[in-house]
Amino acid sequence: MAQHQQVQLERVSEFVWEIPRTGGMRVPGRIFASPQLMREIEKDKSPWQVANVAHLPGIVNASLAMPDIHWGYGFPIGGVAATDPLEGGVVSPGGVGYDINCGVRVLRTRLTHADVKNRIQHLIDALFATVPTGIGSSHAIKALSAHELKRLLVEGAEYVVRQRGLGSESDLMHTEEGGRLAGADPSVVSDLAIKRGRKQVGTLGSGNHFLEVGVADEIFLPEVAGQLGVELGTVCVLIHCGSRGFGYQVCDDYLSVMNRAVIKYGIELPDRQLCCAPVESPEGKSYLKAMACAANYAWANRQTITHLTRQTFMEVLGIGPSDLGMNLIYDVCHNIAKFEEHDVDGSPRRLCVHRKGATRAFPAGDRRIPESLRDIGQPVLVPGDMGRYSYVLIGAPGSLTQTFGSTCHGAGRMMSRKQAKRESKGRNLLAEMAERGVVVRAAGMRTVAEEMPYAYKDVSNVVDVMAGAGVSDKVFRLKPIGVIKG
């Protein structure tokens, strides 16, 4: 890896800091942050990564970073970059990440806190028993044959809804891309990836992935929240996970391909973790096909977990589907590269938009939003830490003019996992969470230690920056009451 370099940061507006072009940077870097958040951001050298991304061939306008930015592989987590295939633009696995289409979905119910507060321990225990968690977790449903898995890789969430009955057409309508990214081709995926994916559909995995039961405790836009079926006290469920071992293997396989491509195409980069290939090259096309397979796997995974969650709620509470009313508000991905049309200098251009730890946030009226949501804007789902709160936002007009229709995806780490584990020594973490009113079940205490609230930025500071910049607006806040983790 290249040596860390200091970068010059200039504050250009209330919420935007710029890294001027120097050396081989093709565009400036631009970070959305408050002064308070910037002090934390500078500690982990992630601005250096923002500057490095600005070296990518074909990059347009700026290398961008959201306020939850922190150190990642190649790209910072929280990074956004759009490249133009017609200008030699590249696709970089480091701009997507290992957990391809790691994402979040939020479901609202017809339940209130009063309906579940006396059963929350039982409910969380039942969810933990039903949805496999932890490293290597598997067998939420019967293992798929290789043939069945390849069909799922092409059809995504459509496969588990239409072929397995694990959800509804409404779920698909409220999932980004309908839960199916076009262009997927299993023939460019390794046998090892197929093997790893067969048994893991419907599992959370480990790390920062979770299933959370929360209650709406603050409403910012009542009319919009009402259209989403949420009022004060409404019980909601957040599901945060991705493409599991399948997506990890796809990324690992194609990093080797891209390292060779950099040499083949004479691409000069300041960091080998930014390895890439031209979008229109054989290597670039193959990666995008394989990435689409992983994206579709992730949507099928979250959809399957949704079905298991609905079943568990009904069994524990002794109610039927209509009384539960667990409807999907929206599902967004935040580790993806997608072709989108954006206005650049007054002209529409088809760009390859990398969002790594960043979320799509199209405003009201955009025809890429489902018709049922078009008059309010695309919901944006921003989980915080498991002890404080999470937010549901909607895209605002500034997203298209400033961030290629992108916004933040979470709170962002403030401590490394190693630091968080050190901080946890000698503490009763589950008791601390219980004092906050949160029931936690996890496959191991190591994950709990890594994911404690003190390891993260306050997500309210993050979403306030994006609201202040006119990129996304706050709709309602969720307070967690129960969490299962890997």
C-alpha positions in Angstrom: 0.0 0.0 0.0 1.1 3.5 -0.7 2.2 5.7 2.2 -0.4 8.0 3.8 -0.1 11.5 2.6 -1.5 14.7 4.1 -4.1 16.4 2.0 -5.2 20.0 2.0 -8.8 20.6 3.0 -10.6 23.8 2.2 -14.0 24.6 3.5 -16.0 25.8 0.5 -19.5 26.0 2.1 -21.2 25.3 5.4 -21.3 21.5 4.8 -18.7 20.9 2.1 -14.9 20.6 2.3 -12.8 20.4 -0.9 -9.4 18.7 -1.6 -7.9 20.7 -4.5 -6.5 18.9 -7.5 -2.8 18.1 -7.2 -0.5 15.7 -8.9 -2.4 13.0 -10.8 -5.8 14.0 -9.5 -8.2 14.3 -12.4 -10.9 16.1 -10.3 -11.1 17.6 -6.8 -12.1 15.7 -3.8 -15.3 16.8 -1.9 -16.3 15.8 1.6 -19.7 16.5 3.2 -19.2 17.2 6.9 -19.7 19.6 9.8 -16.6 20.9 11.6 -17.2 18.4 14.5 -17.4 15.5 12.1 -14.4 16.6 10.1 -12.2 16.5 13.3 -13.1 12.8 13.5 -12.8 12.2 9.8 -9.2 13.5 9.6 -8.1 11.1 12.3 -8.2 8.0 10.1 -6.7 9.4 6.9 -9.8 8.7 4.9 -9.5 12.1 3.1 -6.3 10.7 1.6 -8.4 7.9 0.0 -10.8 10.5 -1.3 -7.9 12.2 -3.1 -6.7 8.8 -4.4 -10.0 8.0 -5.9 -9.8 11.3 -7.9 -7.0 9.7 -9.9 -9.4 7.1 -11.6 -9.6 7.4 -15.4 -12.9 8.9 -16.6 -14.0 10.2 -13.2 -16.6 13.0 -13.5 -16.9 16.2 -11.4 -15.4 15.1 -8.1 -14.4 12.3 -5.8 -17.1 12.5 -3.2 -17.5 11.4 0.4 -20.5 11.4 2.8 -20.2 12.5 6.4 -20.1 8.8 7.7 -16.8 8.4 5.8 -14.1 6.1 7.3 -11.2 4.1 6.2 -11.9 1.3 3.7 -10.4 -0.9 1.0 -9.2 1.4 -1.8 -12.2 3.7 -1.6 -13.2 5.1 1.7 -16.4 3.7 3.1 -18.9 6.5 2.4 -17.3 7.2 -1.0 -19.1 8.0 -4.3 -17.5 8.2 -7.7 -19.1 8.4 -11.2 -17.1 7.5 -14.2 -18.0 8.0 -17.9 -17.5 4.9 -20.0 -17.2 7.1 -23.2 -14.2 8.9 -21.6 -12.3 5.8 -20.7 -14.1 5.5 -17.4 -13.3 2.5 -15.2 -15.1 0.2 -12.8 -13.2 -0.6 -9.5 -14.2 -3.4 -7.1 -12.7 -1.2 -4.3 -15.5 1.3 -5.1 -18.1 -1.4 -4.4 -16.5 -3.4 -1.6 -16.3 -7.0 -0.5 -19.9 -7.2 0.7 -21.6 -6.4 -2.7 -25.1 -4.9 -2.2 -24.8 -4.8 1.5 -28.0 -2.9 2.1 -30.9 -2.0 4.4 -34.6 -2.5 4.3 -37.2 -1.1 6.7 -40.6 -2.6 7.2 -43.4 -0.9 9.1 -46.1 -2.8 11.0 -49.6 -2.0 12.4 -48.2 -2.7 15.8 -47.4 -0.1 18.5 -44.8 -0.3 21.3 -47.6 -1.3 23.7 -48.3 -4.4 21.6 -44.8 -5.8 21.9 -43.1 -4.4 25.0 -44.1 -7.3 27.2 -43.1 -9.8 24.6 -39.9 -8.3 23.3 -37.5 -10.7 25.0 -39.5 -13.7 23.6 -39.7 -12.0 20.2 -36.0 -11.4 19.9 -35.2 -14.9 21.2 -37.5 -16.3 18.5 -36.0 -14.2 15.7 -32.5 -15.2 16.8 -33.5 -18.9 16.7 -35.1 -18.4 13.2 -32.6 -16.2 11.3 -29.1 -17.7 11.3 -26.4 -15.3 12.4 -22.6 -15.3 12.7 -19.7 -16.2 10.5 -20.5 -19.1 8.2 -24.2 -19.1 9.2 -26.3 -21.2 6.8 -29.4 -23.3 6.2 -32.1 -20.7 6.9 -33.9 -22.5 4.1 -33.1 -25.7 2.3 -29.8 -25.4 0.4 -30.3 -24.5 -3.2 -28.9 -26.7 -6.0 -26.3 -25.1 -8.3 -29.0 -24.8 -10.9 -31.4 -23.1 -8.6 -28.8 -20.7 -7.3 -27.8 -19.7 -10.8 -31.4 -18.9 -11.5 -31.6 -16.8 -8.3 -28.4 -14.9 -9.3 -30.2 -13.8 -12.5 -33.7 -13.1 -11.0 -32.7 -11.8 -7.5 -35.6 -11.2 -5.1 -38.1 -12.1 -7.9 -36.9 -15.7 -7.6 -37.7 -16.1 -3.9 -41.0 -14.3 -4.2 -42.3 -15.8 -7.4 -40.8 -19.3 -7.2 -40.6 -19.9 -3.5 -43.5 -17.7 -2.2 -41.4 -15.8 0.2 -43.0 -12.4 -0.1 -45.2 -10.4 -2.3 -45.2 -8.3 -5.5 -45.5 -5.2 -3.2 -42.1 -6.2 -1.7 -40.5 -6.2 -5.2 -42.1 -2.8 -6.1 -40.5 -1.2 -3.0 -37.0 -2.7 -3.5 -34.4 -0.7 -5.4 -34.3 -2.0 -9.0 -37.2 -4.2 -8.2 -34.7 -6.5 -6.4 -33.2 -7.5 -9.7 -30.1 -5.8 -11.3 -30.0 -6.4 -15.0 -27.0 -7.9 -16.7 -26.3 -10.7 -14.3 -24.5 -13.7 -15.8 -23.6 -16.7 -13.6 -21.1 -18.0 -16.2 -18.6 -15.3 -15.1 -18.8 -16.4 -11.4 -16.4 -19.0 -10.0 -17.4 -22.4 -8.8 -16.1 -21.5 -5.3 -18.5 -18.6 -5.2 -21.4 -20.8 -6.2 -20.4 -23.3 -3.5 -20.3 -20.6 -0.9 -23.7 -19.2 -1.9 -25.8 -22.4 -1.9 -26.5 -22.6 1.8 -26.5 -19.0 2.9 -29.7 -17.5 1.5 -31.7 -16.1 4.4 -28.8 -15.5 6.8 -27.5 -12.3 8.5 -23.8 -13.2 8.8 -21.6 -11.2 11.1 -19.9 -7.9 11.6 -22.2 -4.9 11.5 -25.1 -6.8 10.1 -28.3 -7.0 12.2 -32.0 -7.4 12.4 -33.5 -4.7 14.6 -36.9 -4.0 16.1 -37.5 -0.3 16.6 -40.2 2.2 17.5 -40.8 5.5 15.8 -40.1 8.0 18.5 -39.8 11.3 16.5 -41.6 12.4 13.3 -40.1 15.2 11.3 -42.4 15.2 8.2 -45.8 13.9 9.4 -47.4 13.9 6.0 -44.6 11.9 4.4 -44.4 9.5 7.4 -48.2 9.0 7.1 -47.9 8.0 3.5 -45.3 5.4 4.5 -47.7 4.1 7.2 -45.7 5.4 10.2 -46.8 7.5 13.2 -45.4 7.9 16.7 -45.1 4.6 18.4 -45.2 2.5 15.2 -43.1 -0.7 15.4 -40.7 -1.1 12.5 -38.1 -3.7 11.5 -34.7 -2.9 10.0 -32.7 -5.7 8.2 -29.1 -4.9 7.3 -27.1 -7.5 5.5 -25.6 -8.3 2.1 -24.4 -11.0 -0.3 -22.6 -13.1 2.4 -19.8 -15.4 1.3 -20.9 -15.4 -2.3 -20.4 -11.6 -2.7 -17.1 -11.8 -0.8 -15.8 -14.5 -3.2 -16.9 -12.5 -6.3 -14.9 -9.5 -5.0 -11.9 -11.6 -4.1 -11.9 -13.3 -7.5 -12.1 -10.1 -9.5 -9.5 -8.2 -7.5 -7.0 -10.6 -9.1 -8.4 -9.9 -12.5 -8.3 -6.2 -12.0 -4.7 -6.2 -10.7 -3.7 -7.8 -14.1 -6.0 -5.3 -16.0 -4.2 -2.3 -14.5 -0.9 -3.5 -16.0 -2.6 -4.5 -19.3 -4.2 -1.1 -19.9 -1.4 1.0 -18.4 -3.5 2.5 -15.7 -1.4 4.5 -13.1 -2.9 4.5 -9.6 -1.6 5.9 -6.3 -2.9 2.8 -4.4 -3.1 -0.8 -5.8 -6.3 -1.3 -3.9 -8.0 0.9 -6.5 -7.3 -1.7 -9.2 -9.8 -1.3 -12.0 -10.5 -1.9 -15.6 -12.2 0.2 -18.3 -16.0 -0.3 -18.1 -16.1 -1.3 -21.8 -13.2 -3.8 -21.5 -13.7 -7.6 -21.3 -12.5 -7.4 -17.6 -14.8 -4.5 -16.8 -17.8 -6.2 -18.4 -17.2 -9.5 -16.7 -16.9 -7.9 -13.3 -20.1 -6.0 -13.7 -22.0 -9.2 -14.7 -20.6 -11.0 -11.6 -21.3 -8.0 -9.4 -24.9 -8.0 -10.6 -25.2 -11.7 -9.6 -24.0 -10.8 -6.1 -26.4 -7.8 -5.9 -29.2 -10.1 -6.8 -28.1 -12.6 -4.2 -28.2 -9.9 -1.6 -31.7 -8.8 -2.5 -32.9 -12.4 -2.4 -31.2 -12.8 1.0 -32.9 -9.8 2.6 -36.2 -10.9 1.0 -35.9 -14.3 2.6 -35.1 -12.8 6.0 -38.2 -10.6 5.6 -40.4 -13.7 5.2 -38.8 -15.4 8.2 -39.3 -12.3 10.2 -43.0 -12.0 9.3 -43.6 -15.6 10.2 -41.8 -15.2 13.6 -43.8 -12.1 14.5 -47.1 -13.8 13.8 -46.2 -17.0 15.7 -44.9 -15.1 18.8 -47.8 -12.6 18.9 -50.5 -15.0 17.8 -51.7 -12.7 15.0 -52.4 -13.0 11.3 -50.9 -11.1 8.3 -53.5 -8.3 8.3 -53.1 -7.5 12.0 -49.4 -7.6 11.6 -49.4 -5.4 8.5 -45.6 -5.8 8.0 -45.1 -3.9 4.7 -41.8 -3.0 3.1 -41.2 0.7 3.1 -38.1 0.4 0.9 -34.9 -1.6 0.4 -31.7 0.3 -0.6 -28.2 -1.0 -1.4 -25.1 0.8 -0.4 -22.2 -1.2 -2.0 -22.8 -1.2 -5.7 -21.8 0.3 -9.1 -24.8 1.1 -11.3 -25.4 2.7 -14.7 -27.4 5.9 -14.3 -28.1 8.9 -16.4 -27.1 12.2 -14.7 -26.8 15.8 -15.8 -23.2 16.9 -16.2 -22.6 20.5 -17.3 -26.1 20.7 -18.7 -26.0 17.5 -20.7 -27.3 14.0 -19.8 -24.6 11.4 -19.6 -24.7 7.7 -18.8 -22.3 7.1 -15.9 -21.1 4.2 -13.9 -21.9 5.4 -10.3 -19.9 3.7 -7.5 -21.5 3.9 -4.1 -19.5 2.3 -1.4 -21.1 2.9 2.0 -23.4 5.4 0.3 -27.1 5.2 -0.6 -29.1 6.3 -3.6 -31.4 9.2 -2.7 -33.5 10.4 -5.7 -35.9 13.3 -5.1 -39.6 13.5 -5.6 -40.7 13.4 -9.2 -37.8 11.2 -10.4 -39.2 8.5 -12.7 -36.6 6.0 -11.4 -38.6 5.9 -8.1 -41.6 3.5 -7.8 -44.8 5.3 -8.8 -46.3 4.8 -5.3 -43.4 6.8 -3.8 -42.8 9.3 -6.7 -44.7 12.2 -5.1 -42.6 12.1 -1.9 -39.2 11.0 -3.0 -37.2 7.8 -2.6 -36.9 6.6 1.1 -33.4 6.5 2.4 -32.7 4.1 5.3 -29.8 5.1 7.6 -29.1 2.8 10.6 -27.3 4.2 13.5 -25.7 2.2 16.3 -27.8 -0.4 18.2 -28.1 1.7 21.3 -29.3 5.1 20.0 -31.5 5.5 16.9 -31.8 5.1 13.2 -33.4 7.4 10.6 -35.6 7.2 7.5 -35.0 10.0 5.1 -36.2 10.9 1.6 -34.1 12.2 -1.3 -34.0 15.9 -1.9 -33.4 17.9 -5.1 -29.8 18.7 -4.0 -28.8 15.1 -4.4 -28.9 15.2 -8.2 -27.0 18.5 -8.4 -24.3 17.7 -5.8 -23.9 13.9 -5.2 -25.1 12.0 -8.3 -28.2 11.2 -6.3 -26.4 9.8 -3.3 -26.4 10.3 0.5 -25.1 8.8 3.7 -25.7 5.1 4.6 -25.1 5.0 8.4 -23.4 6.4 11.4 -19.8 5.6 10.4 -17.3 4.0 12.7 -15.4 6.2 15.1 -13.3 3.4 16.6 -11.6 0.5 14.8 -13.0 -3.0 15.8 -9.8 -3.6 17.7 -10.2 -0.3 19.7 -13.8 -1.1 20.4 -12.9 -4.5 21.8 -10.2 -2.9 24.0 -12.8 -0.4 25.3 -15.2 -3.3 26.2 -12.9 -5.1 28.5 -14.4 -5.6 32.0 -17.8 -4.3 31.0 -21.1 -6.1 31.0 -22.2 -5.1 27.5 -25.6 -6.8 27.5 -26.5 -5.2 30.8 -25.4 -1.8 29.4 -27.7 -2.3 26.4 -30.5 -3.4 28.7 -30.2 -0.2 30.6 -30.8 1.6 27.3 -34.0 -0.4 26.9 -32.5 -2.7 24.2 -32.6 -6.5 24.2 -29.6 -7.9 22.4 -29.0 -11.5 21.2 -25.7 -12.3 19.3 -23.8 -15.3 18.2 -20.8 -14.1 20.1 -19.8 -11.3 22.5 -16.9 -10.3 20.2 -19.4 -8.8 17.7 -21.3 -7.0 20.4 -18.0 -5.5 21.7 -17.2 -4.3 18.1 -20.6 -2.8 17.6 -21.3 -1.0 20.8 -22.6 2.6 20.5 -19.3 4.2 21.6 -17.6 2.8 18.5 -19.8 4.9 16.2 -20.4 8.5 15.4 -23.8 9.9 16.4 -25.9 9.3 13.3 -28.0 12.4 14.1 -24.9 14.5 13.3 -24.5 12.6 10.0 -28.1 13.0 8.7 -28.2 16.6 9.8 -25.3 17.4 7.5 -27.1 15.8 4.5 -30.3 17.6 5.4 -28.4 20.9 5.8 -26.8 20.4 2.4 -30.2 19.8 0.7 -29.3 16.2 -0.2 -31.8 14.3 1.9 -34.5 15.2 4.4 -35.4 13.6 7.7 -38.8 11.9 7.8 -38.8 9.9 11.1 -36.5 8.4 13.7 -36.5 4.9 15.1 -35.4 3.9 18.6 -34.2 0.3 18.9 -35.9 -2.0 21.5 -34.4 -5.3 20.3 -31.5 -6.4 18.1 -30.1 -9.7 16.8 -26.5 -9.7 15.6 -23.9 -12.2 14.2 
